[in-house]
Amino acid sequence: MRQQASILHLDLDAFFASVEQRDKPSLQGKPVVVGGVGGRGVVATASYEARRYGVRSAMSTREARSRCPHAAFLTGRFHAYQEASAVVMGLLRSVSPLVEPLSLDEAFVDLARADLPDLEVETVTAYAAELRERVAVATGGLTASIGLGSSKFIAKVASDLEKPDALVVVPPGTERDLLRPMSVNVIPGVGPVTSERLRRAGVTTVAELETVDLDELVRLVGQAQGTGLHALARADDDRPVLAERETKSVSSEGTYETDLTDRRLMEGLLTRQASEVAGRLNKHGLSGRTVSIKVRLHDFTTLSRSSTLTEPTDSAATIGRLARSLLTDLDTSGGVRLLGVGVSGLADWIQDDLFGETAEEPEVPELDPVEAGVRARRATYAPGQDVEHDEMGRGWVWGSGRGVVTVRFETAGRPPGPVRSYSIEDPALRPWQPVNDVPEAVDPA
């Protein structure tokens, strides 16, 4: 435990939904739900307007629609979330060299390494308040909740207390008083199973947990978890803030609202993703030894397969060939929602002509170009998706079905725009995706 409240936890409020509201002015102040929009969908994030109706993360989309039928149900735009996250993480790293991201929307910051005159409560509070304002400006209006405490555990608890758009500081010496009235579920790792075991032992609050000795906790939940609970119930947490390590992999993936069932189309998509990954590797002078694919099935089961080469490569042909071969081992007959290709085991050198292959792509079975184009569009024209029209410019998919795409033409910083409908085969309309200039870190561990 530190003697000062020098660990900061920042959590962007309703992150995915807030980015959608920022980029779609017509949705500002309205309920927004991001996640799977079909009958089998699951809510990833709900705006605070939707949460008032009982919509929560991990709820089925079907239940969310019954609770809040007037909400905008959108699929995710991960490029937008990654871009906003990169802005925030860059800002945090300008504050302190010790920044530990936990996900796209939250991170710990060690203020002991920041340029502050002291670490008194008044000083760190003022600094955190200024940081929240800087985040809002840098991201175009996204809000963040910040907790400050003498440990990572306390800082994270504090950031959740008064969300959204809040700042809570726990002065040193008051940690136990804060925790004692809380449910044991506030402690990391206390899920439904552990919570039920503790309840049966008469323990439902942190105050009650604090009275249980170590031997009894070990008997109830095991050595590792019992030791951790015994410490955290007493606000005892000396874990340091660990700076993020360098990117360990580069990947490209796509999510499809209409389940993919045609193997030839999947192979074509993997080939294209392999080319995108190879392009990023080449641009940054990198190569990798391990090629992997990620496949999310119709029931949201996520599978991954990988193959490791003897030498690193940045060849699109090699990456594509391995990705397609990995797909053959998987049963995709029920439909696929997501496909992705990644390369890890990165190096800053390349083994030329590893397999004696030419630079050209090997032949792969493909759909007729017109048919493939139409089917790919049908698969990717999903509510919330960014699109572009030759005459109307940028917009987003309001809805699609029966061969028709309805688009609202607006972007961040512009007033709500007109709504137009087009044939799904209209050549003037196309999906819009920004050029990604940096490698994507999918596994920083």
C-alpha positions as CSV (number, residue, x, y, z in Angstrom):
1,M,0.0,0.0,0.0
2,R,1.2,3.5,-0.9
3,Q,1.1,6.4,1.4
4,Q,-0.4,8.6,-1.3
5,A,-3.4,8.3,-3.7
6,S,-1.0,8.1,-6.6
7,I,-2.6,5.4,-8.7
8,L,-5.2,6.6,-11.2
9,H,-7.7,4.4,-13.0
10,L,-9.5,5.8,-16.0
11,D,-12.5,4.2,-17.5
12,L,-14.2,5.7,-20.6
13,D,-18.0,5.8,-20.0
14,A,-20.2,3.4,-22.1
15,F,-17.3,3.5,-24.6
16,F,-18.6,1.8,-27.7
17,A,-22.0,3.4,-27.4
18,S,-20.5,6.8,-26.7
19,V,-18.3,6.7,-29.8
20,E,-21.4,5.9,-31.8
21,Q,-23.3,8.8,-30.4
22,R,-20.3,11.1,-31.0
23,D,-20.0,10.0,-34.7
24,K,-23.7,9.9,-35.3
25,P,-25.2,13.3,-34.2
26,S,-28.8,12.1,-34.7
27,L,-28.2,9.5,-31.9
28,Q,-26.9,12.0,-29.3
29,G,-29.0,11.8,-26.1
30,K,-30.9,8.7,-27.4
31,P,-30.6,5.1,-26.3
32,V,-28.0,3.2,-28.2
33,V,-27.1,-0.5,-28.0
34,V,-23.9,-1.9,-29.6
35,G,-23.5,-5.6,-30.2
36,G,-25.0,-8.4,-32.2
37,V,-28.2,-7.1,-33.7
38,G,-29.7,-10.5,-34.8
39,G,-31.8,-12.9,-32.8
40,R,-28.8,-14.6,-31.4
41,G,-27.0,-11.3,-30.6
42,V,-25.5,-10.2,-27.3
43,V,-25.2,-6.7,-26.0
44,A,-21.6,-5.4,-25.9
45,T,-22.3,-1.9,-24.5
46,A,-25.4,0.1,-23.9
47,S,-25.6,3.9,-23.6
48,Y,-26.7,5.3,-20.3
49,E,-30.0,6.3,-21.9
50,A,-30.6,2.6,-22.7
51,R,-29.4,1.5,-19.3
52,R,-32.3,3.4,-17.7
53,Y,-34.6,0.8,-19.3
54,G,-32.6,-2.1,-17.8
55,V,-30.4,-2.9,-20.8
56,R,-27.0,-4.2,-19.7
57,S,-23.8,-5.7,-21.2
58,A,-24.0,-9.4,-21.9
59,M,-27.8,-9.3,-22.1
60,S,-29.3,-11.0,-25.1
61,T,-30.2,-8.6,-27.9
62,R,-33.7,-10.1,-27.9
63,E,-34.2,-9.1,-24.3
64,A,-32.7,-5.7,-24.8
65,R,-35.1,-5.0,-27.7
66,S,-38.0,-6.0,-25.5
67,R,-36.9,-3.6,-22.7
68,C,-36.0,-0.7,-25.0
69,P,-37.5,-1.2,-28.5
70,H,-36.9,2.4,-29.5
71,A,-33.1,2.1,-29.1
72,A,-30.7,2.2,-32.0
73,F,-29.2,-1.3,-32.3
74,L,-25.8,-1.1,-34.0
75,T,-23.0,-3.5,-34.8
76,G,-19.5,-2.6,-33.7
77,R,-17.1,-0.3,-35.6
78,F,-13.8,-1.5,-34.1
79,H,-11.7,0.8,-36.2
80,A,-13.4,3.8,-34.6
81,Y,-13.0,2.4,-31.1
82,Q,-9.4,1.6,-31.7
83,E,-8.8,5.1,-33.0
84,A,-10.4,6.7,-30.0
85,S,-8.5,4.4,-27.6
86,A,-5.2,5.2,-29.2
87,V,-5.8,8.9,-28.7
88,V,-6.6,8.4,-25.0
89,M,-3.7,6.0,-24.4
90,G,-1.4,8.4,-26.1
91,L,-2.6,11.2,-23.8
92,L,-2.1,9.1,-20.7
93,R,1.5,8.2,-21.8
94,S,2.2,11.9,-22.1
95,V,1.2,12.2,-18.4
96,S,3.3,9.3,-17.1
97,P,5.6,6.7,-18.6
98,L,3.9,4.0,-16.5
99,V,0.5,3.4,-18.2
100,E,-1.1,-0.1,-18.0
101,P,-4.0,-0.5,-20.4
102,L,-6.6,-3.1,-19.3
103,S,-8.7,-2.9,-22.5
104,L,-9.5,-0.3,-25.2
105,D,-11.4,1.8,-22.7
106,E,-9.6,1.6,-19.4
107,A,-6.1,1.9,-18.0
108,F,-4.0,2.5,-14.8
109,V,-1.6,5.4,-14.6
110,D,1.1,5.8,-12.0
111,L,1.1,9.4,-11.0
112,A,4.3,8.9,-8.9
113,R,6.0,9.1,-12.3
114,A,4.1,12.2,-13.5
115,D,5.5,15.7,-13.4
116,L,3.8,16.8,-10.2
117,P,5.1,19.0,-7.4
118,D,3.8,16.6,-4.8
119,L,1.3,13.8,-4.4
120,E,-1.0,15.4,-1.8
121,V,-4.7,14.7,-2.3
122,E,-5.4,18.2,-3.5
123,T,-2.7,18.1,-6.1
124,V,-3.6,14.7,-7.6
125,T,-7.3,15.6,-7.5
126,A,-6.8,18.8,-9.5
127,Y,-4.5,17.0,-11.9
128,A,-7.1,14.2,-12.5
129,A,-9.8,16.8,-13.1
130,E,-7.7,18.5,-15.7
131,L,-7.0,15.1,-17.3
132,R,-10.7,14.4,-17.7
133,E,-11.1,17.6,-19.5
134,R,-8.2,16.9,-21.8
135,V,-9.6,13.5,-22.7
136,A,-12.9,15.0,-23.6
137,V,-11.3,17.6,-25.9
138,A,-8.9,15.1,-27.5
139,T,-11.7,12.6,-28.3
140,G,-14.3,15.0,-29.5
141,G,-16.5,14.8,-26.4
142,L,-16.1,11.3,-24.9
143,T,-16.3,11.3,-21.1
144,A,-14.3,9.3,-18.6
145,S,-14.7,8.3,-15.0
146,I,-11.5,8.4,-12.9
147,G,-10.7,6.9,-9.6
148,L,-7.6,7.7,-7.5
149,G,-6.3,5.6,-4.7
150,S,-3.3,4.1,-2.9
151,S,-3.5,0.9,-4.9
152,K,-4.8,-0.5,-8.2
153,F,-7.7,-2.2,-6.5
154,I,-8.9,1.0,-4.7
155,A,-8.4,3.2,-7.8
156,K,-10.6,0.8,-9.8
157,V,-13.3,0.6,-7.2
158,A,-13.3,4.4,-6.9
159,S,-13.8,4.9,-10.7
160,D,-16.9,2.8,-10.6
161,L,-18.6,4.6,-7.7
162,E,-20.2,7.6,-9.4
163,K,-20.2,6.9,-13.1
164,P,-20.6,8.4,-15.6
165,D,-18.3,11.4,-16.0
166,A,-17.1,11.4,-12.4
167,L,-13.9,11.8,-10.3
168,V,-13.6,10.0,-7.0
169,V,-10.5,10.2,-4.8
170,V,-10.0,7.8,-1.8
171,P,-7.7,9.5,0.7
172,P,-5.0,7.3,2.2
173,G,-6.2,5.7,5.4
174,T,-9.9,5.6,4.4
175,E,-9.7,2.5,2.2
176,R,-11.2,0.0,4.6
177,D,-14.0,2.3,5.6
178,L,-14.9,2.6,1.9
179,L,-14.8,-1.2,1.3
180,R,-16.5,-2.6,4.4
181,P,-20.2,-1.8,3.4
182,M,-19.7,-3.1,-0.1
183,S,-20.7,-6.5,-1.5
184,V,-17.9,-9.1,-1.8
185,N,-18.5,-9.0,-5.5
186,V,-16.5,-5.7,-5.6
187,I,-13.3,-7.8,-5.2
188,P,-11.7,-9.0,-8.4
189,G,-12.3,-12.7,-9.1
190,V,-15.4,-13.0,-6.9
191,G,-17.9,-14.3,-9.5
192,P,-21.1,-16.2,-9.0
193,V,-19.5,-19.4,-7.8
194,T,-17.2,-17.8,-5.2
195,S,-19.9,-15.4,-4.2
196,E,-22.3,-18.4,-3.5
197,R,-19.7,-20.2,-1.5
198,L,-19.1,-17.2,0.7
199,R,-22.8,-16.6,1.1
200,R,-23.3,-20.1,2.4
201,A,-20.6,-19.3,4.9
202,G,-22.5,-16.2,6.0
203,V,-20.2,-13.8,4.1
204,T,-21.9,-11.2,1.8
205,T,-20.0,-8.0,2.6
206,V,-16.4,-7.0,2.7
207,A,-16.7,-6.2,6.4
208,E,-17.9,-9.8,7.0
209,L,-15.1,-11.1,4.8
210,E,-12.5,-9.2,6.8
211,T,-13.4,-11.2,9.9
212,V,-12.7,-14.6,8.2
213,D,-9.2,-15.8,8.9
214,L,-6.9,-17.0,6.1
215,D,-7.1,-20.7,6.9
216,E,-10.9,-20.6,6.6
217,L,-10.8,-18.7,3.3
218,V,-8.4,-21.2,1.9
219,R,-10.7,-24.0,2.9
220,L,-13.7,-22.3,1.3
221,V,-12.2,-21.1,-2.1
222,G,-8.7,-22.6,-2.4
223,Q,-5.1,-21.4,-1.7
224,A,-4.6,-18.9,-4.4
225,Q,-8.0,-17.2,-4.3
226,G,-8.3,-17.4,-0.5
227,T,-4.9,-15.7,-0.1
228,G,-6.0,-12.9,-2.5
229,L,-9.4,-12.4,-0.9
230,H,-7.8,-12.2,2.6
231,A,-5.5,-9.4,1.4
232,L,-8.0,-7.4,-0.7
233,A,-10.6,-7.5,2.1
234,R,-8.1,-5.5,4.1
235,A,-7.3,-3.2,1.1
236,D,-3.8,-4.8,0.9
237,D,-2.7,-4.5,-2.7
238,D,0.9,-3.7,-3.7
239,R,0.7,-4.6,-7.4
240,P,2.7,-2.1,-9.5
241,V,1.5,-0.3,-12.6
242,L,3.2,-2.1,-15.5
243,A,3.7,-0.3,-18.7
244,E,2.4,-2.0,-21.9
245,R,4.9,-4.0,-23.8
246,E,5.4,-3.7,-27.5
247,T,3.0,-5.0,-30.0
248,K,3.2,-8.8,-30.2
249,S,1.0,-9.4,-33.2
250,V,-0.6,-7.8,-36.2
251,S,-4.1,-8.8,-37.3
252,S,-7.1,-8.1,-39.6
253,E,-10.6,-9.3,-39.0
254,G,-14.2,-8.7,-40.1
255,T,-17.5,-9.3,-38.4
256,Y,-20.5,-10.2,-40.6
257,E,-24.1,-9.8,-39.7
258,T,-25.2,-12.4,-42.2
259,D,-23.6,-15.8,-41.3
260,L,-21.1,-16.9,-43.8
261,T,-21.5,-20.5,-45.0
262,D,-19.7,-20.6,-48.4
263,R,-16.2,-21.9,-47.8
264,R,-14.9,-20.4,-51.0
265,L,-16.1,-17.0,-49.9
266,M,-14.4,-17.5,-46.5
267,E,-11.2,-18.5,-48.2
268,G,-11.3,-15.4,-50.3
269,L,-11.9,-13.2,-47.3
270,L,-9.0,-14.9,-45.4
271,T,-6.8,-14.3,-48.5
272,R,-7.7,-10.6,-48.5
273,Q,-7.1,-10.3,-44.7
274,A,-3.7,-12.0,-45.1
275,S,-2.8,-9.4,-47.7
276,E,-3.8,-6.6,-45.3
277,V,-1.7,-8.1,-42.5
278,A,1.3,-8.6,-44.8
279,G,1.0,-5.0,-46.0
280,R,1.1,-3.7,-42.4
281,L,4.1,-6.0,-41.6
282,N,5.9,-4.8,-44.7
283,K,5.2,-1.1,-43.9
284,H,6.7,-1.4,-40.5
285,G,9.6,-3.6,-41.4
286,L,8.3,-6.5,-39.4
287,S,7.8,-10.2,-40.0
288,G,6.3,-13.1,-38.0
289,R,6.6,-16.8,-37.4
290,T,3.2,-17.7,-36.2
291,V,0.1,-17.4,-38.4
292,S,-3.3,-17.8,-36.7
293,I,-6.9,-17.5,-37.6
294,K,-9.9,-16.6,-35.4
295,V,-13.4,-17.9,-36.3
296,R,-16.5,-16.9,-34.4
297,L,-19.4,-19.3,-35.1
298,H,-23.1,-18.6,-35.4
299,D,-23.6,-19.4,-31.7
300,F,-20.7,-17.0,-30.7
301,T,-18.3,-19.8,-30.0
302,T,-14.9,-18.5,-30.8
303,L,-12.2,-20.8,-32.2
304,S,-8.6,-20.2,-33.0
305,R,-6.0,-22.2,-34.8
306,S,-2.3,-21.4,-35.4
307,S,0.7,-22.7,-37.3
308,T,4.4,-21.7,-36.6
309,L,7.0,-21.4,-39.3
310,T,10.7,-22.2,-38.9
311,E,11.6,-18.6,-40.0
312,P,9.6,-15.3,-40.0
313,T,7.8,-14.1,-43.1
314,D,5.8,-11.1,-44.3
315,S,4.6,-12.8,-47.5
316,A,0.9,-12.4,-48.2
317,A,1.1,-15.7,-50.2
318,T,2.6,-17.6,-47.3
319,I,0.2,-16.1,-44.7
320,G,-2.8,-16.7,-46.9
321,R,-1.9,-20.3,-47.6
322,L,-1.5,-21.1,-43.9
323,A,-4.7,-19.3,-43.0
324,R,-6.7,-21.2,-45.6
325,S,-5.2,-24.5,-44.5
326,L,-6.1,-23.8,-40.8
327,L,-9.7,-23.2,-41.8
328,T,-9.9,-26.7,-43.3
329,D,-9.7,-28.2,-39.8
330,L,-12.8,-26.3,-38.5
331,D,-16.5,-27.2,-38.9
332,T,-18.2,-24.0,-40.2
333,S,-21.3,-25.6,-41.6
334,G,-23.5,-23.8,-39.0
335,G,-22.3,-20.4,-40.2
336,V,-19.5,-17.9,-39.3
337,R,-20.0,-14.4,-37.9
338,L,-16.3,-13.4,-37.7
339,L,-13.1,-14.2,-39.5
340,G,-9.7,-13.0,-38.7
341,V,-6.0,-13.5,-39.6
342,G,-3.1,-12.7,-37.3
343,V,0.7,-13.0,-37.3
344,S,2.7,-13.1,-34.1
345,G,6.2,-13.9,-33.0
346,L,7.3,-10.7,-34.6
347,A,10.8,-9.9,-35.7
348,D,12.4,-7.0,-37.5
349,W,13.9,-9.1,-40.2
350,I,12.6,-11.3,-43.0
351,Q,13.7,-14.6,-44.5
352,D,13.5,-14.0,-48.3
353,D,11.7,-16.5,-50.5
354,L,11.1,-18.9,-47.6
355,F,9.3,-21.5,-49.5
356,G,10.7,-20.7,-53.0
357,E,7.3,-19.1,-53.8
358,T,6.7,-16.3,-56.2
359,A,5.3,-13.0,-55.0
360,E,2.0,-13.8,-56.6
361,E,-1.0,-15.2,-54.7
362,P,-1.6,-18.9,-55.2
363,E,-4.8,-19.9,-56.9
364,V,-7.7,-20.3,-54.5
365,P,-11.2,-21.2,-55.4
366,E,-13.2,-17.9,-55.6
367,L,-16.8,-16.9,-56.4
368,D,-17.6,-15.1,-59.5
369,P,-16.4,-11.5,-58.9
370,V,-19.9,-10.0,-59.3
371,E,-21.5,-12.7,-57.0
372,A,-18.7,-12.4,-54.5
373,G,-19.0,-8.6,-54.4
374,V,-22.8,-8.7,-53.9
375,R,-22.5,-11.4,-51.2
376,A,-19.8,-9.6,-49.3
377,R,-21.8,-6.4,-49.3
378,R,-24.8,-8.3,-48.0
379,A,-22.6,-9.7,-45.3
380,T,-21.2,-6.4,-44.2
381,Y,-24.0,-3.9,-44.7
382,A,-25.1,-3.9,-41.0
383,P,-26.7,-1.3,-38.9
384,G,-24.2,1.4,-37.8
385,Q,-21.6,0.5,-40.4
386,D,-19.7,3.3,-42.1
387,V,-20.5,3.7,-45.8
388,E,-19.7,6.1,-48.6
389,H,-21.8,7.3,-51.6
390,D,-20.3,8.9,-54.7
391,E,-22.7,11.9,-54.5
392,M,-23.8,12.0,-50.9
393,G,-20.5,11.3,-49.2
394,R,-20.0,9.6,-45.9
395,G,-22.8,8.1,-43.8
396,W,-23.9,5.1,-41.9
397,V,-26.2,2.2,-42.4
398,W,-29.6,2.9,-40.8
399,G,-30.9,-0.6,-41.8
400,S,-30.8,-3.1,-44.6
401,G,-33.0,-6.0,-45.9
402,R,-34.8,-7.3,-49.0
403,G,-32.0,-6.0,-51.2
404,V,-32.2,-2.4,-50.0
405,V,-29.8,-0.4,-47.8
406,T,-31.0,2.7,-46.0
407,V,-28.3,5.2,-45.1
408,R,-28.2,8.3,-42.9
409,F,-25.6,10.8,-44.2
410,E,-23.9,12.4,-41.3
411,T,-20.5,12.2,-39.5
412,A,-19.1,13.6,-36.3
413,G,-19.2,17.4,-36.1
414,R,-22.0,17.7,-38.7
415,P,-25.7,18.1,-38.0
416,P,-28.0,15.2,-38.6
417,G,-28.2,14.5,-42.3
418,P,-30.7,13.2,-44.8
419,V,-31.8,9.5,-45.0
420,R,-31.7,7.8,-48.4
421,S,-32.3,4.2,-49.5
422,Y,-30.4,2.4,-52.3
423,S,-30.3,-1.0,-53.9
424,I,-27.7,-3.2,-52.2
425,E,-26.1,-3.6,-55.6
426,D,-25.8,0.2,-56.3
427,P,-22.3,0.7,-57.5
428,A,-22.2,4.3,-56.1
429,L,-22.5,2.9,-52.5
430,R,-19.7,1.1,-50.8
431,P,-18.5,0.2,-47.3
432,W,-16.0,2.8,-45.9
433,Q,-13.0,1.7,-43.9
434,P,-10.1,4.0,-42.9
435,V,-6.6,3.1,-43.8
436,N,-4.9,1.7,-40.7
437,D,-1.4,3.2,-40.4
438,V,-0.3,1.2,-37.3
439,P,-0.1,-2.5,-36.4
440,E,-3.0,-3.7,-34.3
441,A,-2.1,-5.2,-31.0
442,V,-4.4,-8.1,-30.4
443,D,-2.3,-9.8,-27.8
444,P,0.0,-7.4,-25.8
445,A,0.6,-10.0,-23.2
